[in-house]
Every structure is written in structure tokens, then in C-alpha cells.
Amino acid sequence: MTLVEKFQQHAKFASSKKLKIMTSIQSSKALEFERFLCRAIKNGPPISVINDIDDAGVPSNFTYIENYVYGEGVPCQADLNDRLVGCQCKEGYCTAKVCSCFTEHTGARLNYDRTTFQVMLKPGNVIYECNYKCTCLSNCVNRVSQRRSDLSLAIKRFPKKGWGVITKRKIPERMFVTYYYGEIIKSTEADRRGSQYDTKGLTYLFDLDYNAEDHDECAYTVDATYYGNFSRFFNHSCDPNLVVYPLINDNADIRLHHIAFFTNREIQVGEELTFNYFGNFNSEIEGGLSKIKEKYICKCEATSCIGYFHK
């Protein structure tokens, strides 16, 4: 063996050894993140973690939750239960023309297809589901978002965007995916936290503003910075495959509606789940473009990408 061949062999061995060390570090962090999720998730299938680009793991000071955390001054679900009115459908079977949940809110129309459970309301409408005071059963056609999830998902690390969520199984269009869980806080506290988050160029604030004409009328915000579920890792896209609906099923205060994600088209295996941080109708695009563009540069790489986003 020549000196050059020995050098090449040594270099190849060293490179291979370095690669194995790096892979070991990444696998360890990913495995730690998976164990973290496995311990926390009780009401759905396990979520795997994919990270083959760096050694990032569980976000700092993050707690995975499957229900809301209520901040100071925010009425919790128990405080609002007395205002709920349930339907009295016989034999636990709701029909659109008889069930009060439909006749009072949807004009006697079903929210979901009775066979496929796909949402039938157009985006922009609020979904009123049956609640715990209703006599219908857990498999009622009007309890779709309350059912145990059967999604197969993975939290994946992307080179430019950080963490994101991909599906490991095809998801049909107009299907419920999840709620945006987090800590519900008052708008004044959200403004204070938002100023801090802006300096870091990262925020997980989501206004509960369905019934608000502008930000000043928005009473509450969901903050998923320190408490949240897998929807915390959804990235923005200018051509998203998820759409947001306001959804009510456990309290009578529209200001505390659920932020519910539904698919707006069929999502393929391995595809990332994304939504538009501007909202369903890009209502915030007008005005202040340069200021917004300086804050968050869009990396969605969609053909329709406008180059920036603001959450």
C-alpha cells in the first residue's frame, strides 16, 4: 500500500468515525424528544421525531399538554359550564333537523359529513359541536373534534425552518387535525410577551379573535411558547394545507373558542403540515409591509410565496 493510499484510508476512517459520532448525538437527542412525547401524550398515537441535521432536542422549558392552561384573569372551562345548554336528542343520536345544537347555530345543517366526518362548513364559519351536557353519545356526528386521534405524525427538523410536523400517512381533505393548545392569557399580557418575543424573532402567540373586529377587541390569546401540543411546531406557508376554524364545544363564550385545524386538501405521506400565519383570508397583508417583512422572512419555498410573514 502506497503512502497516498494509507492517507486516504485513514482519512476515510476518520470521516466515518466523525459521522458516526454526529449521528449518535442526533439520534440521542431525537430519542430523548420521542421519550418526552411518549410520556406526555395520553389521548393519541405516539409521535416520532426526525432530526438528521443537528443536535437539537426538546425545546427549552417546554411542557407538552393536551388541554389548555389558564393564565391569570382568564375564566377556565369550569367557570363557564353553567352557561352551556345541551341537546336532548333521543337515544343519543343527533339529527340536524331536530337537534338544538344544529337548529340554533347552523340553520339545521350538519357540520360534518355523517359518513366521512369531513367538515362541510366553509372556512370563516364557527363550528358548534355538542357538549358534555348533551345526551348524545361520544360517537355522535357532531363530536368529531372530540374523538381520539388516529393520525400518524412526526416532528421533523428542517435545515432552514427548524422544527416542523410531517404526516406519515395520507390525510384526506377537510379532516380535523388538532386544536392549537397552549396557555390562554389576556390580551394585555399577550402584548407584553409579544414585545419580548419579537426581539428574539420567534413567537407562538395566536389570538382568539374570531369575534373581534380588530386586535384591540381581542380579549384572549393562546401562547404555546412554554405549554403546547404538536401544533406548536406547525410552520407557515403561503400555500398551506391546513385551515383554521373557530370551534365551540366546552364553553359558551365565543371569546374562548378553540383554534381548530382542518386539512384544506389531501395531504400526502411525508408532506409537512402548514397553515398561513396571516389567517385564512390574508386580511393582514394590507399596510405596513416593510415593517412586517423585516421581522420574519418566509422560508416556505412555495411557488406563491410572498417572501415574508407575520404571526
Secondary structure, 3 states (H helix, E strand, C coil): CCHHHHHHHHHHHHHHHHHHHHHHHHHHHHHHHHHHHHHHCCCCCCCEEECCCCCCCCCCCCEECCCCEECCCCCCHHHHHHHCCCCCCHHHCCCCCCCHHHHCCCCCCCCECCCCCCECCCCCCCEECCCCCCCCCCCCCCCHHHCCCCCCEEEEEECCCEEEEEECCCECCCCEEEECCCEEEEHHHHHHHHHHHHHHCCCCEEECCCCCCCHHHCCEEEECCCEECHHHHCEECCCCCEEEEEEECCCCCHHHCEEEEEECCCECCCCECEECCCCCCCCCCCCCHHHHHHHCECCCCCCCCCCECCC
